[in-house]
Amino acid sequence: MSLTIMMMDLKTGCIDVIKKKRIVNIRWRPPLEGKLKFNVDGSSRGNPGRSGIGAAEIAAILKACQLCESVHCPSDVNVVIKSDYKSAASWVNGVGVGNIQFLDSLLEIMEILHRLKPKVSVHFANRSGNNAADFLVKHGAASGLQQKAWV
């Protein structure tokens, strides 16, 4: 549902149209029973260097995939990895080609997902639904910690 308001300036005859979109409240939700959930996010401050434009996010998805593979989750547990970087979630699911600088990491993620399917999957999460991961990664970046995972 959206609301449209039209206002007319009587002196100039100009009409302003104001459209207000429906506000949707999205928040982090814990995983359903029998599922494990990773909310990942990447951050870099100042000169991002190699961590800019999605590199940190791809690294976070890769780390979550590697962790899933290394702990040998029980076969009845499904793992969901959620990222608020829509392009990354698309790329690792084979939609689009991605950035060539991420090719090795993307291929490794895709190989792990293939080995662990259908148990592990990567999905896009709206930024407000990924706020816990966002808070932690910004806290880590502000404190000067590098290449750390918050679990």
Secondary structure, 3 states (H helix, E strand, C coil): CCEEEEEECCCCCCEEEEEECCCCCCCCCCCCCCEEEEEECCCCCCCCHHHCCCHHHHHHHHHHHHHHHHHCCCCCCEEEEEECCHHHHHHHCCCCCCCHHHHHHHHHHHHHHHHHCCCEEEEECCHHHHHHHHHHHHHHHHCCCCCCCCC
